[in-house]
Amino acid sequence: MPIIDFIVSHYVLMILLLLATIVNFIWLYLNRKDLKMNLLILILFSLFHTLIGVLFVVLFAFAESGFDLDSFGNLSLYGGVFLMPIVYLGYALIRNVPIGRAFDIFTISLIETLFFARINCFFGGCCEGIFLSWLNFNFPSRELELLFYLIFVILFADKIFKSKSNGKVYPIYLIAYGIFRFFIELLRRSESNSIFHLGHIWSIVSLLLGLALIFLMHFGEKKHEKKNKSIF
């Protein structure tokens, strides 16, 4: 069975995702009141978040390959970046949680899951930086991406926890990650002979989507302010 084969062949990833689930559980537990999560929902959602996240990154990579069965099991982190918000929006609507607040909190969940998934690249031997002959070592693309995640979490986690974020953490992440990945892709090994490849396209999509969300949110805020002024 493909699913069983995937689990067996990716046992290191399974261990890393277990760690991601535990870390995510702790983060969501700290924010459980804002998310309206009791202990049962917290446990179930933490498990579901990891499982659906794996499904999204696998299916996204599968689609990128043109649905080549030989590529099944490959991972594309942009699958999580673009598709997990569907889960977050659904949760916010079902549990009647403010969408901006839910996305702020869940963006950290997304990042820490991607963090552990990227660690798996060291064991899988993928996503390695190109060899820099003049320095005699490979460009640390994976290490820099892990550092990017850590810096982002350090900058925003405390603000989110203290409810000092403004509902724009996810689009800010899309913008920052899109720019970061675009340049990192230039120094990452690729099967393509071209300088620019699919990773660059998704990076541009991420940047544009983040900018679009920021614009829509700003437009919505201005419209809300104008409505309030008209009332008074």
Secondary structure, DSSP 8 states (H G I E B T S, - for coil): -HHHHHHHHTHHHHHHHHHHHHHHHHHHHHTHHHHT--HHHHHHHHHHHHHHHHHHHHHHHHHHTTS-GGGTT---THHHHHHHHHHHHHHHHHHT--HHHHHHHHHHHHHHHHHHHHHHHHHHT-S-B-EETTTTEE--HHHHHHHHHHHHHHHHHHHHHTT---S-HHHHHHHHHHHHHHHHHTTB--SSSSSS-HHHHHHHHHHHHHHHHHHHHHHHHHHHHHHHHHH-
